[in-house]
């Protein structure tokens, strides 16, 4: 499950799997590549869903700023990879992105930026729709730290505290 901005990361992951197998470094086995976009900037997902090869540029309108490329240069190649491997490219709402960030933080202790929220939320969506096998080994690409996009989760997180860099201040902020 790979976040899609320009589409380049998705195509390079596919290329890497092929090269690693050709070199004998991994067992050549079938794999599926899935892409994830935010609905507010989802030209590749829209083309995938419509079954077309042409990426129609869009004006980005999403909290997932790191993925907000409205005219992705490698979009057609990302479509090819997803189709060739039996994967998919889907998109999720900004609300789902925040829910994905929170789920990853709560269950794994990982604070992802919005692209990570997009991948987690899209994974959930594809599992729910039956497009992704829940028993398959799945790798989720989290490509950035949540500190980059604090504004995306600020309205929905609990109380915060600003403290000096000391263990005593940390303990005091936690209430003892």
C-alpha positions as CSV (number, residue, x, y, z in Angstrom):
1,X,0.0,0.0,0.0
2,X,1.8,3.0,-1.3
3,X,0.9,6.7,-1.1
4,X,0.6,8.3,-4.6
5,X,1.6,11.8,-5.3
6,X,3.5,11.9,-8.7
7,X,3.2,8.1,-8.9
8,X,7.0,7.7,-8.9
9,X,7.3,5.8,-5.6
10,X,4.7,3.2,-6.6
11,X,6.5,2.5,-9.9
12,X,9.9,2.3,-8.2
13,X,8.7,-0.2,-5.7
14,X,7.4,-2.4,-8.5
15,X,10.7,-2.0,-10.3
16,X,12.6,-2.9,-7.1
17,X,10.6,-6.1,-6.6
18,X,11.4,-7.2,-10.2
19,X,15.1,-6.4,-9.9
20,X,15.5,-8.1,-6.5
21,X,13.9,-11.2,-8.0
22,X,16.0,-11.1,-11.2
23,X,19.2,-10.9,-9.0
24,X,18.1,-13.9,-7.0
25,X,18.0,-11.8,-3.8
26,X,14.3,-12.7,-3.2
27,X,12.1,-15.5,-4.4
28,X,10.2,-14.4,-7.5
29,X,6.6,-14.6,-6.3
30,X,3.5,-12.8,-7.4
31,X,2.7,-9.6,-5.7
32,X,0.0,-6.9,-5.9
33,X,0.7,-3.2,-5.7
34,X,-1.9,-0.8,-4.3
35,X,-1.9,3.0,-4.4
36,X,-3.5,5.4,-2.1
37,X,-4.6,9.0,-2.7
38,X,-6.7,11.6,-0.8
39,X,-10.0,12.2,-2.5
40,X,-9.3,16.0,-2.7
41,X,-6.4,15.2,-5.1
42,X,-7.0,11.8,-6.7
43,X,-6.5,12.0,-10.4
44,X,-4.8,8.6,-10.6
45,X,-7.5,6.9,-8.4
46,X,-10.2,8.5,-10.6
47,X,-8.6,7.2,-13.8
48,X,-8.2,3.7,-12.2
49,X,-11.8,3.7,-11.1
50,X,-13.0,4.8,-14.6
51,X,-10.8,2.2,-16.3
52,X,-9.0,4.8,-18.4
53,X,-5.3,5.5,-19.1
54,X,-5.5,9.3,-19.3
55,X,-4.9,11.2,-16.1
56,X,-7.1,14.3,-16.0
57,X,-5.4,17.1,-13.9
58,X,-7.2,18.3,-10.8
59,X,-6.8,21.2,-8.5
60,X,-5.7,19.9,-5.1
61,X,-8.0,20.4,-2.1
62,X,-6.9,18.1,0.7
63,X,-5.1,18.1,4.0
64,X,-2.6,15.6,2.5
65,X,-0.3,18.3,1.2
66,X,2.6,16.0,0.5
67,X,0.4,14.0,-1.9
68,X,-1.3,17.0,-3.5
69,X,0.1,16.8,-7.1
70,X,-2.8,17.5,-9.4
71,X,-1.1,16.5,-12.6
72,X,1.1,13.5,-11.6
73,X,3.9,12.8,-14.1
74,X,4.1,9.1,-13.4
75,X,0.3,8.6,-13.0
76,X,-0.1,6.5,-16.2
77,X,2.8,4.3,-15.1
78,X,1.3,3.9,-11.7
79,X,-2.0,2.8,-13.3
80,X,-0.1,0.2,-15.4
81,X,1.6,-1.2,-12.3
82,X,-1.6,-1.5,-10.3
83,X,-3.5,-3.1,-13.2
84,X,-0.6,-5.5,-14.2
85,X,-0.1,-6.8,-10.7
86,X,-3.8,-7.1,-9.9
87,X,-3.7,-4.3,-7.4
88,X,-5.8,-1.1,-7.2
89,X,-5.5,2.6,-6.6
90,X,-8.2,4.1,-4.4
91,X,-8.8,7.4,-2.5
92,X,-10.1,8.4,0.9
93,X,-11.6,11.5,2.4
94,X,-9.7,13.9,4.7
95,X,-11.8,12.7,7.6
96,X,-10.6,9.1,6.8
97,X,-7.0,10.4,6.6
98,X,-7.2,11.8,10.2
99,X,-8.8,8.5,11.3
100,X,-6.0,6.6,9.7
101,X,-3.4,8.8,11.5
102,X,-5.1,8.2,14.8
103,X,-5.5,4.5,14.3
104,X,-1.8,4.1,13.5
105,X,-0.9,6.1,16.6
106,X,-3.2,4.3,18.9
107,X,-2.4,0.7,17.7
108,X,1.3,1.0,16.7
109,X,2.6,4.1,18.5
110,X,3.5,5.6,15.1
111,X,2.7,9.2,14.5
112,X,2.3,9.5,10.7
113,X,2.0,12.5,8.6
114,X,-1.1,12.8,6.3
115,X,0.4,10.5,3.6
116,X,0.6,7.7,6.2
117,X,-3.0,8.4,7.2
118,X,-4.0,8.1,3.5
119,X,-2.3,4.7,3.2
120,X,-3.8,3.3,6.4
121,X,-7.3,4.6,5.6
122,X,-7.1,3.2,2.0
123,X,-5.9,-0.1,3.4
124,X,-9.0,-0.2,5.6
125,X,-11.2,0.7,2.7
126,X,-9.8,-2.0,0.4
127,X,-10.1,-4.6,3.1
128,X,-13.7,-3.7,3.7
129,X,-14.5,-3.9,0.0
130,X,-12.8,-7.2,-0.4
131,X,-10.3,-5.9,-2.9
132,X,-7.4,-6.7,-0.5
133,X,-7.0,-10.1,1.2
134,X,-6.9,-9.7,5.0
135,X,-4.7,-12.8,5.2
136,X,-2.1,-11.6,2.7
137,X,1.1,-10.2,4.0
138,X,0.8,-6.5,3.4
139,X,3.4,-3.7,3.6
140,X,2.2,-0.2,4.3
141,X,4.5,2.7,3.3
142,X,4.5,5.4,5.9
143,X,6.6,8.1,4.2
144,X,6.7,10.9,6.8
145,X,6.5,11.9,10.4
146,X,3.4,13.4,11.9
147,X,5.3,16.4,13.2
148,X,5.3,17.7,9.6
149,X,1.5,18.0,9.5
150,X,0.4,18.8,13.1
151,X,-2.4,21.1,11.7
152,X,-4.2,18.1,10.2
153,X,-4.8,16.5,13.6
154,X,-4.7,19.5,16.0
155,X,-8.6,19.8,16.1
156,X,-9.0,16.1,17.1
157,X,-6.2,15.4,19.5
158,X,-6.3,15.7,23.3
159,X,-4.7,18.3,25.5
160,X,-1.1,19.3,24.7
161,X,1.7,20.8,26.8
162,X,4.8,22.7,26.0
163,X,7.6,21.7,28.4
164,X,11.3,22.3,28.8
165,X,13.6,19.4,27.7
166,X,13.9,17.7,31.1
167,X,12.6,14.5,32.6
168,X,11.2,16.4,35.6
169,X,9.1,18.7,33.3
170,X,8.0,15.6,31.4
171,X,6.9,13.8,34.6
172,X,5.1,17.0,35.9
173,X,3.2,17.3,32.6
174,X,2.0,13.8,33.0
175,X,0.7,14.5,36.4
176,X,3.5,13.1,38.6
